[in-house]
Amino acid sequence: MSQLPSTSVSTEETLQQMPVMQHLIVLRQYLFKIVGVTIFLFFCLLPFRNQTYQWLSEPLRQQLPATSTMIATDVTATFMAPFKLNLFVAFMLAMPYIIYQIWSFIKPALYEKEQHLAIPLLFCSILLFYLAVAFAYFITLPAILHFFISVSPETVAPMTDINSYLSFCLKLFLVFGFTFEIPIITLVLILIGVVSTQSLIEKRRFIVVGCFFVAMFVTPPDALSMIMLAVPMWML
């Protein structure tokens, strides 16, 4: 019985000649590394989970009236909401390592020219995702919260559930994160010949309409959040 290769195999020729099952075993080892690093970061951040949630809720607390506060409508919410946020932050911090592991797995299957193109694309994709989350947190989220709270009836005291607020924020971050990846996706499609620069220029009016159409479905039901997503989507 032949010995299965480990992820320490350094030569591309060896990886390219491996059977499918051994490729899957190597993939599993990469996944174990990714999960291990994410869990390690999760436990490192765990003592700061409440402070992290306070930081996330700061835009909302700044908009709430002095008599209003956040609430927990479930017994486990006060623990689970910071817990889930802590996992998301750990994933965010581990993303460069995750991308590196993915790159290490697919690199042997690429030609040298493709490798030179992929490295800056991967770096830019990470940077754009971080910029997207920062844009959503510092600009979009305060604007959306201000709009919704300002239009609430005077007889209604806004009291947002901590789980609902967390889900709202994470959805917003992921939507903007995907949106900011559009330049990378577009460039890849151009490089592999699926679309051309000329066709994108000719169909730019349809692209603008499509951006607003997509933003209408993935953002909260107000014009402000739709515009704040559609405009960066179109510009990118």
MDAnalysis code that builds the backbone (N, CA, C; Angstrom):
import MDAnalysis as mda
import numpy as np

u = mda.Universe.empty(708, n_residues=236, atom_resindex=np.repeat(np.arange(236), 3), trajectory=True)
u.add_TopologyAttr("name", ["N", "CA", "C"] * 236)
u.add_TopologyAttr("resid", np.arange(1, 237))
u.add_TopologyAttr("resname", ["MET", "SER", "GLN", "LEU", "PRO", "SER", "THR", "SER", "VAL", "SER", "THR", "GLU", "GLU", "THR", "LEU", "GLN", "GLN", "MET", "PRO", "VAL", "MET", "GLN", "HIS", "LEU", "ILE", "VAL", "LEU", "ARG", "GLN", "TYR", "LEU", "PHE", "LYS", "ILE", "VAL", "GLY", "VAL", "THR", "ILE", "PHE", "LEU", "PHE", "PHE", "CYS", "LEU", "LEU", "PRO", "PHE", "ARG", "ASN", "GLN", "THR", "TYR", "GLN", "TRP", "LEU", "SER", "GLU", "PRO", "LEU", "ARG", "GLN", "GLN", "LEU", "PRO", "ALA", "THR", "SER", "THR", "MET", "ILE", "ALA", "THR", "ASP", "VAL", "THR", "ALA", "THR", "PHE", "MET", "ALA", "PRO", "PHE", "LYS", "LEU", "ASN", "LEU", "PHE", "VAL", "ALA", "PHE", "MET", "LEU", "ALA", "MET", "PRO", "TYR", "ILE", "ILE", "TYR", "GLN", "ILE", "TRP", "SER", "PHE", "ILE", "LYS", "PRO", "ALA", "LEU", "TYR", "GLU", "LYS", "GLU", "GLN", "HIS", "LEU", "ALA", "ILE", "PRO", "LEU", "LEU", "PHE", "CYS", "SER", "ILE", "LEU", "LEU", "PHE", "TYR", "LEU", "ALA", "VAL", "ALA", "PHE", "ALA", "TYR", "PHE", "ILE", "THR", "LEU", "PRO", "ALA", "ILE", "LEU", "HIS", "PHE", "PHE", "ILE", "SER", "VAL", "SER", "PRO", "GLU", "THR", "VAL", "ALA", "PRO", "MET", "THR", "ASP", "ILE", "ASN", "SER", "TYR", "LEU", "SER", "PHE", "CYS", "LEU", "LYS", "LEU", "PHE", "LEU", "VAL", "PHE", "GLY", "PHE", "THR", "PHE", "GLU", "ILE", "PRO", "ILE", "ILE", "THR", "LEU", "VAL", "LEU", "ILE", "LEU", "ILE", "GLY", "VAL", "VAL", "SER", "THR", "GLN", "SER", "LEU", "ILE", "GLU", "LYS", "ARG", "ARG", "PHE", "ILE", "VAL", "VAL", "GLY", "CYS", "PHE", "PHE", "VAL", "ALA", "MET", "PHE", "VAL", "THR", "PRO", "PRO", "ASP", "ALA", "LEU", "SER", "MET", "ILE", "MET", "LEU", "ALA", "VAL", "PRO", "MET", "TRP", "MET", "LEU"])
u.atoms.positions = np.array([
    [0.851, -1.199, 0.000],
    [0.000, 0.000, 0.000],
    [0.883, 1.244, 0.000],
    [0.670, 2.110, -0.969],
    [1.510, 3.297, -1.092],
    [1.141, 4.333, -0.056],
    [2.127, 5.089, 0.346],
    [1.917, 6.125, 1.350],
    [1.277, 7.346, 0.710],
    [0.262, 7.903, 1.376],
    [-0.438, 9.063, 0.844],
    [0.391, 10.309, 1.067],
    [0.446, 11.214, 0.097],
    [1.253, 12.415, 0.255],
    [0.568, 13.392, 1.185],
    [1.366, 14.190, 1.829],
    [0.831, 15.221, 2.726],
    [0.876, 16.554, 2.029],
    [0.342, 17.578, 2.720],
    [0.325, 18.922, 2.145],
    [1.709, 19.529, 2.086],
    [2.693, 18.831, 2.636],
    [4.053, 19.348, 2.584],
    [4.727, 19.056, 1.250],
    [4.037, 18.368, 0.352],
    [4.600, 18.082, -0.962],
    [4.885, 19.397, -1.648],
    [6.096, 19.601, -2.049],
    [6.503, 20.914, -2.522],
    [6.513, 21.044, -4.031],
    [6.654, 19.961, -4.756],
    [6.776, 20.055, -6.198],
    [5.418, 19.989, -6.856],
    [5.230, 20.838, -7.865],
    [3.953, 20.871, -8.570],
    [3.737, 19.596, -9.370],
    [4.844, 18.981, -9.854],
    [4.687, 17.775, -10.655],
    [4.062, 16.653, -9.835],
    [4.481, 16.527, -8.582],
    [3.950, 15.462, -7.732],
    [2.465, 15.649, -7.506],
    [2.053, 16.891, -7.238],
    [0.637, 17.161, -6.996],
    [-0.197, 16.918, -8.247],
    [0.353, 17.268, -9.408],
    [-0.398, 17.099, -10.646],
    [-0.607, 15.626, -10.983],
    [0.299, 14.744, -10.530],
    [0.201, 13.328, -10.858],
    [-0.592, 12.534, -9.826],
    [-1.064, 13.182, -8.785],
    [-1.790, 12.484, -7.728],
    [-3.161, 12.036, -8.210],
    [-3.631, 10.849, -7.794],
    [-4.993, 10.408, -8.117],
    [-6.031, 11.314, -7.464],
    [-7.275, 11.164, -7.929],
    [-8.350, 12.030, -7.445],
    [-8.549, 11.874, -5.944],
    [-8.559, 10.642, -5.452],
    [-8.800, 10.421, -4.027],
    [-7.713, 11.066, -3.172],
    [-6.485, 11.023, -3.644],
    [-5.402, 11.637, -2.885],
    [-5.505, 13.161, -2.927],
    [-6.009, 13.704, -4.040],
    [-6.292, 15.144, -4.099],
    [-7.326, 15.517, -3.043],
    [-8.336, 14.671, -2.889],
    [-9.372, 14.944, -1.890],
    [-8.811, 14.876, -0.474],
    [-7.874, 13.964, -0.263],
    [-7.248, 13.861, 1.058],
    [-6.423, 15.112, 1.354],
    [-5.690, 15.579, 0.343],
    [-4.919, 16.813, 0.519],
    [-5.853, 17.990, 0.764],
    [-6.971, 18.023, 0.030],
    [-7.955, 19.083, 0.236],
    [-8.490, 19.055, 1.661],
    [-8.740, 17.857, 2.169],
    [-9.229, 17.739, 3.547],
    [-8.210, 18.293, 4.535],
    [-6.942, 18.051, 4.258],
    [-5.899, 18.564, 5.150],
    [-5.848, 20.089, 5.127],
    [-6.037, 20.668, 3.950],
    [-6.100, 22.127, 3.868],
    [-7.305, 22.654, 4.635],
    [-8.438, 21.968, 4.509],
    [-9.643, 22.396, 5.220],
    [-9.454, 22.304, 6.727],
    [-8.769, 21.258, 7.177],
    [-8.481, 21.132, 8.609],
    [-7.644, 22.317, 9.095],
    [-6.680, 22.732, 8.293],
    [-5.858, 23.887, 8.657],
    [-6.710, 25.147, 8.760],
    [-7.599, 25.326, 7.784],
    [-8.458, 26.512, 7.778],
    [-9.356, 26.529, 9.005],
    [-9.996, 25.397, 9.267],
    [-10.886, 25.312, 10.430],
    [-10.097, 25.498, 11.719],
    [-8.903, 24.917, 11.781],
    [-8.089, 25.024, 12.985],
    [-7.696, 26.460, 13.297],
    [-7.264, 27.201, 12.280],
    [-6.879, 28.601, 12.494],
    [-8.090, 29.441, 12.876],
    [-9.229, 29.194, 12.218],
    [-10.442, 29.950, 12.543],
    [-10.878, 29.693, 13.984],
    [-10.835, 28.439, 14.403],
    [-11.210, 28.107, 15.787],
    [-10.230, 28.731, 16.781],
    [-8.946, 28.708, 16.439],
    [-7.941, 29.324, 17.317],
    [-8.221, 30.813, 17.503],
    [-8.489, 31.516, 16.403],
    [-8.807, 32.944, 16.493],
    [-10.104, 33.168, 17.254],
    [-11.054, 32.261, 17.049],
    [-12.334, 32.378, 17.752],
    [-12.130, 32.350, 19.263],
    [-11.342, 31.401, 19.739],
    [-11.119, 31.299, 21.186],
    [-10.253, 32.440, 21.711],
    [-9.355, 32.952, 20.867],
    [-8.569, 34.117, 21.286],
    [-9.451, 35.350, 21.465],
    [-10.472, 35.470, 20.626],
    [-11.365, 36.627, 20.676],
    [-12.512, 36.449, 21.660],
    [-12.724, 35.228, 22.117],
    [-13.892, 34.931, 22.948],
    [-13.985, 35.804, 24.203],
    [-12.893, 36.087, 24.911],
    [-13.020, 36.946, 26.102],
    [-13.487, 38.366, 25.782],
    [-13.364, 38.774, 24.508],
    [-13.732, 40.133, 24.118],
    [-15.049, 40.177, 23.347],
    [-15.841, 39.101, 23.431],
    [-17.055, 39.012, 22.618],
    [-18.055, 40.118, 22.958],
    [-18.207, 40.445, 24.236],
    [-19.169, 41.484, 24.613],
    [-18.711, 42.864, 24.150],
    [-17.405, 43.127, 24.261],
    [-16.883, 44.403, 23.769],
    [-17.041, 44.506, 22.259],
    [-16.873, 43.376, 21.566],
    [-17.042, 43.378, 20.112],
    [-18.478, 43.692, 19.733],
    [-19.413, 43.113, 20.473],
    [-20.818, 43.402, 20.161],
    [-21.157, 44.855, 20.491],
    [-20.595, 45.395, 21.552],
    [-20.824, 46.799, 21.863],
    [-20.322, 47.696, 20.738],
    [-19.184, 47.320, 20.169],
    [-18.653, 48.081, 19.034],
    [-19.591, 47.989, 17.834],
    [-20.123, 46.804, 17.581],
    [-21.047, 46.637, 16.463],
    [-22.334, 47.425, 16.679],
    [-22.801, 47.475, 17.909],
    [-24.077, 48.142, 18.197],
    [-23.938, 49.646, 18.380],
    [-22.714, 50.162, 18.331],
    [-22.501, 51.597, 18.547],
    [-23.293, 52.473, 17.572],
    [-23.321, 52.172, 16.262],
    [-24.123, 53.005, 15.360],
    [-25.600, 53.038, 15.723],
    [-26.138, 51.919, 16.201],
    [-27.549, 51.884, 16.594],
    [-27.769, 52.663, 17.879],
    [-26.910, 52.468, 18.854],
    [-27.092, 53.139, 20.143],
    [-26.956, 54.653, 20.018],
    [-26.183, 55.102, 19.040],
    [-26.071, 56.541, 18.812],
    [-27.355, 57.134, 18.242],
    [-28.127, 56.315, 17.539],
    [-29.362, 56.795, 16.914],
    [-30.578, 56.632, 17.816],
    [-30.516, 55.736, 18.778],
    [-31.667, 55.487, 19.644],
    [-31.923, 56.666, 20.574],
    [-33.189, 56.951, 20.868],
    [-33.499, 57.972, 21.874],
    [-32.928, 57.582, 23.234],
    [-32.791, 58.566, 24.101],
    [-32.192, 58.317, 25.416],
    [-33.000, 57.321, 26.235],
    [-34.304, 57.254, 25.967],
    [-35.175, 56.358, 26.738],
    [-35.239, 54.949, 26.163],
    [-34.602, 54.716, 25.025],
    [-34.658, 53.402, 24.372],
    [-33.354, 52.647, 24.577],
    [-33.454, 51.353, 24.447],
    [-32.280, 50.497, 24.586],
    [-32.469, 49.242, 23.751],
    [-31.420, 48.461, 23.590],
    [-31.538, 47.185, 22.901],
    [-32.087, 46.148, 23.871],
    [-32.760, 45.147, 23.316],
    [-33.393, 44.130, 24.150],
    [-33.009, 42.743, 23.658],
    [-33.230, 41.753, 24.510],
    [-33.040, 40.342, 24.158],
    [-34.361, 39.631, 24.386],
    [-34.953, 39.122, 23.313],
    [-36.260, 38.466, 23.409],
    [-36.137, 36.963, 23.603],
    [-34.923, 36.474, 23.707],
    [-34.693, 35.049, 23.916],
    [-33.735, 34.866, 25.082],
    [-33.918, 33.794, 25.830],
    [-33.094, 33.562, 27.018],
    [-31.614, 33.454, 26.660],
    [-31.316, 32.808, 25.539],
    [-29.918, 32.569, 25.158],
    [-29.328, 33.686, 24.305],
    [-30.128, 34.697, 23.977],
    [-29.679, 35.725, 23.039],
    [-28.481, 36.502, 23.551],
    [-28.446, 36.781, 24.848],
    [-27.339, 37.567, 25.394],
    [-25.996, 36.848, 25.274],
    [-26.041, 35.530, 25.134],
    [-24.811, 34.762, 24.917],
    [-24.587, 34.462, 23.439],
    [-25.653, 34.056, 22.736],
    [-25.507, 33.588, 21.368],
    [-25.180, 34.715, 20.393],
    [-25.736, 35.903, 20.589],
    [-25.466, 37.003, 19.660],
    [-23.983, 37.386, 19.668],
    [-23.370, 37.662, 20.829],
    [-21.920, 37.914, 20.820],
    [-21.110, 36.709, 20.348],
    [-21.603, 35.506, 20.633],
    [-20.924, 34.279, 20.210],
    [-20.856, 34.208, 18.683],
    [-21.983, 34.441, 18.025],
    [-22.024, 34.386, 16.562],
    [-21.195, 35.507, 15.943],
    [-21.254, 36.687, 16.543],
    [-20.435, 37.790, 16.038],
    [-18.956, 37.466, 16.184],
    [-18.589, 36.850, 17.276],
    [-17.197, 36.465, 17.506],
    [-16.712, 35.490, 16.432],
    [-17.580, 34.565, 16.032],
    [-17.231, 33.615, 14.979],
    [-17.043, 34.329, 13.644],
    [-17.900, 35.298, 13.361],
    [-17.784, 36.062, 12.116],
    [-16.478, 36.855, 12.089],
    [-16.134, 37.493, 13.200],
    [-14.891, 38.265, 13.270],
    [-13.681, 37.349, 13.109],
    [-13.730, 36.170, 13.719],
    [-12.635, 35.208, 13.571],
    [-12.470, 34.802, 12.109],
    [-13.589, 34.593, 11.429],
    [-13.537, 34.258, 10.003],
    [-12.941, 35.407, 9.196],
    [-13.323, 36.633, 9.533],
    [-12.784, 37.801, 8.835],
    [-11.270, 37.895, 9.006],
    [-10.802, 37.693, 10.233],
    [-9.369, 37.784, 10.492],
    [-8.604, 36.634, 9.840],
    [-9.257, 35.487, 9.724],
    [-8.602, 34.319, 9.128],
    [-8.655, 34.328, 7.608],
    [-9.350, 35.269, 7.024],
    [-9.556, 35.244, 5.574],
    [-8.250, 35.241, 4.775],
    [-7.247, 36.068, 5.108],
    [-5.993, 35.971, 4.342],
    [-5.380, 34.572, 4.383],
    [-5.427, 33.936, 5.541],
    [-4.895, 32.575, 5.655],
    [-5.748, 31.593, 4.861],
    [-7.067, 31.786, 4.892],
    [-7.968, 30.909, 4.137],
    [-7.684, 31.016, 2.647],
    [-7.548, 32.255, 2.166],
    [-7.247, 32.463, 0.750],
    [-5.893, 31.856, 0.393],
    [-4.934, 31.980, 1.295],
    [-3.604, 31.404, 1.050],
    [-3.680, 29.883, 0.922],
    [-4.458, 29.239, 1.781],
    [-4.591, 27.784, 1.722],
    [-5.300, 27.346, 0.437],
    [-6.328, 28.092, 0.058],
    [-7.018, 27.785, -1.202],
    [-6.055, 27.933, -2.376],
    [-5.267, 29.015, -2.329],
    [-4.284, 29.247, -3.385],
    [-3.247, 28.124, -3.431],
    [-2.792, 27.662, -2.279],
    [-1.803, 26.586, -2.233],
    [-2.346, 25.303, -2.854],
    [-3.658, 25.093, -2.733],
    [-4.259, 23.874, -3.276],
    [-4.428, 23.949, -4.792],
    [-4.848, 25.109, -5.297],
    [-5.141, 25.215, -6.735],
    [-3.926, 25.630, -7.556],
    [-2.877, 26.113, -6.918],
    [-1.714, 26.619, -7.648],
    [-1.111, 25.605, -8.608],
    [-0.929, 24.323, -8.214],
    [-0.319, 23.366, -9.145],
    [-1.124, 23.149, -10.425],
    [-2.416, 23.454, -10.398],
    [-3.253, 23.238, -11.579],
    [-3.195, 24.405, -12.557],
    [-2.489, 25.472, -12.190],
    [-2.438, 26.665, -13.025],
    [-1.115, 26.752, -13.770],
    [-1.169, 27.358, -14.952],
    [0.055, 27.657, -15.678],
    [0.767, 28.833, -15.012],
    [2.020, 29.008, -15.351],
    [2.812, 30.067, -14.708],
    [2.204, 31.445, -14.959],
    [1.713, 31.684, -16.166],
    [1.086, 32.964, -16.482],
    [-0.169, 33.171, -15.643],
    [-0.948, 32.108, -15.473],
    [-2.162, 32.197, -14.659],
    [-1.831, 32.450, -13.191],
    [-0.731, 31.877, -12.727],
    [-0.318, 32.097, -11.344],
    [0.039, 33.558, -11.106],
    [0.734, 34.166, -12.066],
    [1.110, 35.572, -11.927],
    [-0.117, 36.476, -11.915],
    [-1.162, 36.089, -12.629],
    [-2.400, 36.876, -12.632],
    [-3.211, 36.638, -11.368],
    [-3.178, 35.424, -10.860],
    [-4.035, 35.070, -9.725],
    [-3.587, 35.730, -8.430],
    [-2.292, 35.875, -8.228],
    [-1.790, 36.426, -6.958],
    [-2.321, 37.829, -6.695],
    [-2.187, 38.787, -7.630],
    [-2.758, 40.118, -7.359],
    [-4.277, 40.106, -7.260],
    [-4.938, 39.210, -7.997],
    [-6.396, 39.131, -7.914],
    [-6.839, 38.673, -6.529],
    [-6.153, 37.687, -5.981],
    [-6.491, 37.207, -4.643],
    [-6.234, 38.286, -3.597],
    [-5.112, 38.977, -3.725],
    [-4.800, 40.060, -2.783],
    [-5.857, 41.159, -2.854],
    [-6.226, 41.543, -4.065],
    [-7.229, 42.602, -4.237],
    [-8.600, 42.162, -3.734],
    [-8.925, 40.886, -3.893],
    [-10.229, 40.407, -3.431],
    [-10.340, 40.511, -1.914],
    [-9.252, 40.188, -1.199],
    [-9.257, 40.322, 0.260],
    [-9.383, 41.781, 0.656],
    [-8.588, 42.637, 0.016],
    [-8.613, 44.063, 0.336],
    [-9.987, 44.666, 0.068],
    [-10.595, 44.305, -1.053],
    [-11.913, 44.839, -1.397],
    [-12.979, 44.380, -0.412],
    [-12.870, 43.148, 0.061],
    [-13.860, 42.669, 1.027],
    [-13.751, 43.439, 2.336],
    [-12.532, 43.671, 2.801],
    [-12.345, 44.463, 4.022],
    [-12.861, 45.890, 3.831],
    [-12.581, 46.481, 2.674],
    [-13.075, 47.829, 2.392],
    [-14.596, 47.857, 2.355],
    [-15.192, 46.794, 1.839],
    [-16.651, 46.719, 1.766],
    [-17.273, 46.703, 3.151],
    [-16.715, 45.900, 4.042],
    [-17.241, 45.834, 5.409],
    [-17.062, 47.175, 6.112],
    [-15.917, 47.821, 5.905],
    [-15.687, 49.133, 6.513],
    [-16.670, 50.165, 5.967],
    [-16.910, 50.146, 4.664],
    [-17.866, 51.073, 4.052],
    [-19.271, 50.840, 4.598],
    [-19.641, 49.567, 4.732],
    [-20.978, 49.243, 5.241],
    [-21.139, 49.681, 6.689],
    [-20.094, 49.505, 7.494],
    [-20.203, 49.820, 8.928],
    [-20.156, 51.326, 9.187],
    [-19.211, 52.015, 8.580],
    [-18.990, 53.425, 8.905],
    [-19.894, 54.382, 8.133],
    [-20.392, 53.971, 6.973],
    [-21.174, 54.892, 6.137],
    [-22.609, 54.417, 5.955],
    [-22.772, 53.210, 5.441],
    [-24.121, 52.748, 5.103],
    [-24.969, 52.467, 6.334],
    [-24.436, 51.734, 7.291],
    [-25.209, 51.346, 8.471],
    [-25.729, 52.546, 9.257],
    [-24.908, 53.549, 9.596],
    [-25.453, 54.712, 10.305],
    [-26.541, 55.435, 9.523],
    [-26.367, 55.528, 8.196],
    [-27.373, 56.217, 7.383],
    [-28.698, 55.463, 7.383],
    [-28.643, 54.148, 7.258],
    [-29.869, 53.342, 7.258],
    [-30.566, 53.421, 8.610],
    [-29.805, 53.290, 9.685],
    [-30.398, 53.339, 11.024],
    [-31.014, 54.701, 11.303],
    [-30.332, 55.750, 10.889],
    [-30.881, 57.098, 11.090],
    [-32.201, 57.262, 10.345],
    [-32.257, 56.726, 9.141],
    [-33.490, 56.849, 8.350],
    [-34.647, 56.121, 9.018],
    [-34.436, 54.867, 9.388],
    [-35.533, 54.078, 9.953],
    [-35.995, 54.614, 11.303],
    [-35.072, 55.050, 12.129],
    [-35.459, 55.558, 13.446],
    [-36.127, 56.919, 13.329],
    [-35.680, 57.737, 12.383],
    [-36.258, 59.074, 12.234],
    [-37.685, 59.035, 11.710],
    [-38.050, 57.983, 10.971],
    [-39.407, 57.916, 10.417],
    [-40.360, 57.124, 11.308],
    [-39.874, 56.622, 12.437],
    [-40.762, 55.865, 13.325],
    [-41.750, 56.806, 14.002],
    [-42.988, 56.367, 14.247],
    [-43.995, 57.214, 14.906],
    [-43.534, 57.661, 16.291],
    [-43.992, 58.823, 16.698],
    [-43.581, 59.363, 17.997],
    [-44.056, 58.493, 19.153],
    [-45.135, 57.764, 18.944],
    [-45.676, 56.923, 20.018],
    [-44.977, 55.572, 20.117],
    [-44.028, 55.328, 19.223],
    [-43.310, 54.050, 19.207],
    [-41.882, 54.268, 19.697],
    [-41.482, 53.500, 20.693],
    [-40.113, 53.563, 21.211],
    [-39.291, 52.445, 20.582],
    [-38.318, 52.770, 19.731],
    [-37.514, 51.720, 19.085],
    [-36.720, 50.917, 20.109],
    [-36.913, 49.615, 20.110],
    [-36.155, 48.704, 20.969],
    [-35.778, 47.488, 20.129],
    [-34.586, 47.499, 19.614],
    [-34.153, 46.471, 18.673],
    [-33.613, 45.252, 19.404],
    [-34.033, 44.076, 18.957],
    [-33.531, 42.821, 19.522],
    [-32.090, 42.608, 19.074],
    [-31.242, 42.142, 19.975],
    [-29.822, 42.018, 19.660],
    [-29.556, 40.967, 18.585],
    [-30.361, 39.910, 18.538],
    [-30.195, 38.904, 17.484],
    [-30.613, 39.451, 16.130],
    [-31.720, 40.182, 16.106],
    [-32.195, 40.769, 14.852],
    [-31.192, 41.777, 14.315],
    [-30.634, 42.574, 15.202],
    [-29.649, 43.575, 14.779],
    [-28.392, 42.900, 14.234],
    [-27.953, 41.833, 14.891],
    [-26.776, 41.115, 14.414],
    [-27.017, 40.529, 13.029],
    [-28.163, 39.893, 12.832],
    [-28.489, 39.318, 11.523],
    [-28.541, 40.396, 10.455],
    [-29.112, 41.542, 10.796],
    [-29.199, 42.663, 9.858],
    [-27.801, 43.130, 9.455],
    [-26.911, 43.289, 10.434],
    [-25.561, 43.775, 10.155],
    [-24.756, 42.769, 9.338],
    [-24.824, 41.498, 9.703],
    [-24.055, 40.485, 8.982],
    [-24.524, 40.365, 7.538],
    [-25.831, 40.436, 7.337],
    [-26.352, 40.407, 5.971],
    [-25.841, 41.605, 5.185],
    [-25.850, 42.767, 5.813],
    [-25.371, 43.981, 5.151],
    [-23.897, 43.854, 4.796],
    [-23.090, 43.344, 5.717],
    [-21.660, 43.195, 5.460],
    [-21.398, 42.227, 4.311],
    [-22.108, 41.106, 4.297],
    [-21.892, 40.102, 3.256],
    [-22.353, 40.602, 1.893],
    [-23.468, 41.316, 1.873],
    [-23.963, 41.862, 0.604],
    [-22.964, 42.861, 0.033],
    [-22.482, 43.765, 0.870],
    [-21.498, 44.735, 0.396],
    [-20.175, 44.048, 0.059],
    [-19.817, 43.018, 0.831],
    [-18.599, 42.286, 0.524],
    [-18.650, 41.656, -0.853],
    [-19.790, 41.055, -1.194],
    [-19.944, 40.474, -2.530],
    [-19.945, 41.565, -3.597],
    [-20.608, 42.670, -3.311],
    [-20.691, 43.765, -4.279],
    [-19.307, 44.295, -4.638],
    [-18.459, 44.448, -3.645],
    [-17.127, 44.988, -3.899],
    [-16.218, 43.985, -4.609],
    [-16.666, 42.739, -4.736],
    [-15.895, 41.749, -5.483],
    [-16.228, 41.772, -6.975],
    [-17.182, 42.593, -7.365],
    [-17.605, 42.641, -8.771],
    [-16.441, 42.957, -9.716],
    [-15.541, 43.912, -9.386],
    [-14.415, 44.149, -10.307],
    [-13.562, 42.905, -10.537],
    [-13.347, 42.119, -9.481],
    [-12.546, 40.900, -9.628],
    [-13.276, 39.897, -10.518],
    [-14.572, 39.724, -10.268],
    [-15.363, 38.783, -11.065],
    [-15.397, 39.217, -12.523],
    [-15.596, 40.519, -12.744],
    [-15.651, 41.042, -14.110],
    [-14.324, 40.834, -14.829],
    [-13.226, 41.115, -14.145],
    [-11.906, 40.949, -14.759],
    [-11.644, 39.493, -15.118],
    [-12.028, 38.577, -14.237],
    [-11.840, 37.153, -14.519],
    [-12.662, 36.738, -15.737],
    [-13.905, 37.214, -15.811],
    [-14.755, 36.887, -16.962],
    [-14.170, 37.423, -18.264],
    [-13.544, 38.600, -18.190],
    [-12.907, 39.158, -19.384],
    [-11.679, 38.331, -19.772],
    [-10.890, 37.945, -18.779],
    [-9.660, 37.197, -19.055],
    [-9.939, 35.825, -19.656],
    [-11.029, 35.185, -19.224],
    [-11.329, 33.847, -19.755],
    [-12.213, 33.909, -20.995],
    [-12.563, 35.130, -21.425],
    [-13.276, 35.300, -22.683],
    [-14.776, 35.176, -22.626],
    [-15.360, 35.161, -21.432],
    [-16.819, 35.065, -21.327],
    [-17.478, 36.354, -21.789],
    [-16.896, 37.493, -21.408],
    [-17.392, 38.800, -21.845],
    [-16.209, 39.601, -22.364],
    [-16.509, 40.690, -23.037],
    [-15.465, 41.581, -23.536],
    [-15.696, 42.988, -23.009],
    [-14.643, 43.771, -22.999],
    [-14.760, 45.159, -22.539],
    [-15.740, 45.933, -23.403],
    [-15.709, 45.682, -24.707],
    [-16.599, 46.398, -25.621],
    [-18.060, 46.074, -25.339],
    [-18.363, 44.821, -25.062],
    [-19.754, 44.444, -24.784],
    [-20.242, 45.068, -23.485],
    [-19.365, 45.199, -22.495],
    [-19.748, 45.843, -21.239],
    [-20.044, 47.319, -21.454],
    [-19.247, 47.965, -22.306],
    [-19.483, 49.384, -22.598],
    [-20.803, 49.564, -23.333],
    [-21.074, 48.685, -24.282],
    [-22.303, 48.800, -25.064],
    [-23.554, 48.546, -24.226],
    [-23.427, 47.731, -23.191],
    [-24.586, 47.363, -22.371],
    [-24.582, 48.052, -21.008],
    [-23.876, 49.176, -20.910],
    [-23.751, 49.828, -19.603],
    [-25.090, 50.308, -19.057],
    [-26.017, 50.690, -19.945],
    [-27.335, 51.130, -19.460],
    [-28.096, 49.978, -18.811],
    [-28.000, 48.807, -19.410],
    [-28.649, 47.636, -18.814],
    [-27.962, 47.250, -17.503],
    [-26.653, 47.468, -17.438],
    [-25.916, 47.150, -16.214],
    [-26.364, 48.050, -15.075],
    [-26.579, 49.333, -15.370],
    [-27.049, 50.274, -14.341],
    [-28.407, 49.837, -13.808],
    [-29.317, 49.493, -14.721],
    [-30.643, 49.033, -14.306],
    [-30.521, 47.750, -13.486],
    [-29.642, 46.846, -13.910],
    [-29.447, 45.597, -13.181],
    [-28.909, 45.819, -11.780],
    [-28.014, 46.798, -11.625],
    [-27.466, 47.105, -10.297],
    [-28.570, 47.543, -9.341],
    [-29.450, 48.424, -9.814],
    [-30.545, 48.882, -8.961],
    [-31.554, 47.761, -8.715],
    [-31.736, 46.901, -9.700],
    [-32.673, 45.786, -9.544],
    [-32.171, 44.817, -8.477],
    [-30.887, 44.488, -8.526],
    [-30.305, 43.589, -7.525],
    [-30.331, 44.236, -6.147],
    [-29.966, 45.515, -6.077],
    [-29.948, 46.221, -4.792],
    [-31.331, 46.281, -4.169],
    [-32.355, 46.335, -4.991],
    [-33.725, 46.405, -4.485],
    [-34.094, 45.139, -3.717],
    [-33.543, 44.005, -4.120],
    [-33.909, 42.735, -3.492],
    [-33.031, 42.383, -2.291],
    [-31.796, 42.858, -2.260],
    [-30.874, 42.416, -1.210],
    [-30.689, 43.427, -0.094],
    [-31.274, 44.618, -0.228],
    [-31.155, 45.632, 0.817],
    [-32.494, 45.815, 1.515],
    [-32.501, 46.495, 2.671],
    [-33.770, 46.808, 3.341],
    [-34.680, 47.616, 2.427],
    [-35.991, 47.580, 2.672],
    [-36.951, 48.209, 1.759],
    [-37.016, 49.726, 1.886],
    [-35.913, 50.392, 1.603],
    [-35.927, 51.850, 1.557],
    [-34.998, 52.299, 0.445],
    [-35.294, 53.470, -0.113],
    [-34.546, 53.955, -1.267],
    [-33.098, 54.264, -0.923],
    [-32.855, 54.731, 0.294],
    [-31.501, 55.131, 0.674],
    [-30.528, 53.963, 0.626],
    [-30.881, 52.858, 1.269],
    [-29.974, 51.705, 1.284],
    [-29.813, 51.111, -0.109],
    [-30.875, 51.146, -0.910],
    [-30.781, 50.637, -2.275],
    [-29.786, 51.463, -3.082],
    [-29.864, 52.782, -2.956],
    [-28.953, 53.660, -3.689],
    [-27.517, 53.484, -3.202],
    [-27.346, 53.344, -1.883],
    [-25.998, 53.232, -1.324],
    [-25.329, 51.922, -1.702],
    [-26.107, 50.928, -2.113],
    [-25.519, 49.692, -2.627],
    [-25.385, 49.735, -4.139],
    [-26.408, 50.242, -4.825],
    [-26.411, 50.221, -6.286],
    [-25.327, 51.117, -6.877],
    [-25.104, 52.277, -6.272],
    [-24.109, 53.208, -6.818],
    [-22.693, 52.630, -6.742],
    [-22.240, 52.127, -5.578],
    [-20.912, 51.483, -5.584],
    [-20.844, 50.277, -6.515],
    [-21.942, 49.518, -6.605],
    [-21.967, 48.359, -7.494],
    [-21.744, 48.789, -8.938],
    [-22.394, 49.881, -9.335],
    [-22.241, 50.374, -10.709],
    [-20.848, 50.961, -10.926],
    [-20.355, 51.726, -9.945],
    [-19.037, 52.346, -10.088],
    [-17.932, 51.306, -10.151],
    [-18.106, 50.223, -9.404],
    [-17.087, 49.173, -9.413],
    [-17.135, 48.367, -10.707],
])
